[in-house]
Amino acid sequence: MSKKLSTKPLRGMEDYYPPDLRETYWIINTIRDVADLYGYEEFESPSLEPIEIFAAKSSDELVNEQSFIVEKKKGEKLILIPELTLSLARMITAKRQELKKPIRWFSVPTCYRYERPQKGRRREFKQINMDILGEDSLYVDLEIFNIIVDIFSEFGATSKQFQIYFNNRRFIDSVCE
């Protein structure tokens, strides 16, 4: 007797039916619009990277316990990206001579983590990245705050409906001086 196939997505993953996808894209497009106002350019990297990139720069726990690993036919191991930092670093390094600084890039990748799914945490998820590279100023942090406030405002939130928590030793030291 054959096993009945499930109609449910894999654990920690979700189907997006048209109404859900419309809502998701409205959120993403709102973020894109705000990013554009601040001069950010959208970039995209592959969902798969050589595992060596993450093994060299990430924690063993992230690579060995919390990631989806894919093995190619010839034995090369690839990782479904658990976050975007190392892919971004790889891309910047590849074209560092050509890129004009400061670099203001953003991305909305689909990332993957092999973790126990729970409320608000899935194995497959969208992640918003906004990065300013090549500028060493505390104004960079303030710009990101302004972007966050503008995004929430575009969603219809008032300043009483959200709080931003920030911890940066350099910022605190400069304010206290």
C-alpha positions, -999 to 999 in steps of 0.1 A, spaced: 0 0 0 14 34 -9 18 61 16 -7 90 13 11 122 4 6 152 27 -10 184 15 9 204 41 42 222 35 73 209 52 76 217 89 86 253 95 77 264 60 45 279 46 24 280 15 15 315 4 -19 316 -14 -26 347 -35 -41 369 -8 -12 361 15 13 368 -12 -3 401 -21 0 412 15 36 400 17 45 418 -15 28 450 -3 50 449 28 81 443 7 73 469 -18 66 495 9 101 487 23 115 490 -12 99 524 -17 114 537 16 148 523 8 147 540 -26 139 574 -9 172 570 10 192 561 -20 195 524 -14 199 500 -43 185 465 -42 208 435 -47 203 398 -47 226 369 -42 221 331 -47 202 311 -21 230 285 -22 266 293 -13 296 271 -9 296 259 27 332 269 32 322 306 32 300 301 62 323 275 79 352 300 78 333 330 92 302 317 112 297 298 143 299 260 142 264 259 156 250 279 128 268 258 101 265 223 116 233 224 135 211 252 122 216 251 84 203 231 55 232 215 37 229 202 1 255 179 -14 262 181 -51 267 149 -71 305 153 -69 305 158 -32 307 196 -30 287 208 0 264 239 -4 245 257 22 210 273 19 218 308 32 208 312 69 214 350 66 229 374 41 260 389 57 286 366 42 270 366 8 271 404 8 307 404 20 316 380 -9 299 402 -34 315 434 -21 349 418 -20 345 406 -56 340 441 -69 356 463 -42 377 482 -67 347 492 -88 322 501 -61 317 537 -52 315 543 -14 295 546 6 276 516 -6 239 517 3 224 483 -6 193 464 6 179 430 -1 149 409 8 163 373 6 146 341 15 168 325 42 167 291 58 175 279 93 172 243 105 158 253 139 128 242 159 98 261 144 78 281 169 56 312 170 73 338 149 101 316 138 101 294 107 127 274 89 121 294 57 117 332 61 122 366 45 148 388 60 152 425 53 188 437 50 198 473 48 235 480 47 257 511 46 293 501 38 324 523 35 312 551 59 324 553 94 300 577 111 274 575 138 250 592 114 248 558 96 230 544 127 207 574 128 199 569 91 189 533 98 167 545 127 150 570 104 144 543 78 128 520 104 106 549 116 96 557 80 88 521 72 66 517 103 49 551 95 42 538 60 26 508 75 3 532 95 20 528 129 23 558 152 54 565 173 34 552 204 30 518 188 67 508 185 100 512 202 135 509 188 161 495 211 198 502 202 230 491 218 263 504 204 291 512 228 307 537 204 275 556 201 269 557 239 305 568 245 302 596 220 269 609 236 284 608 271 315 628 261 
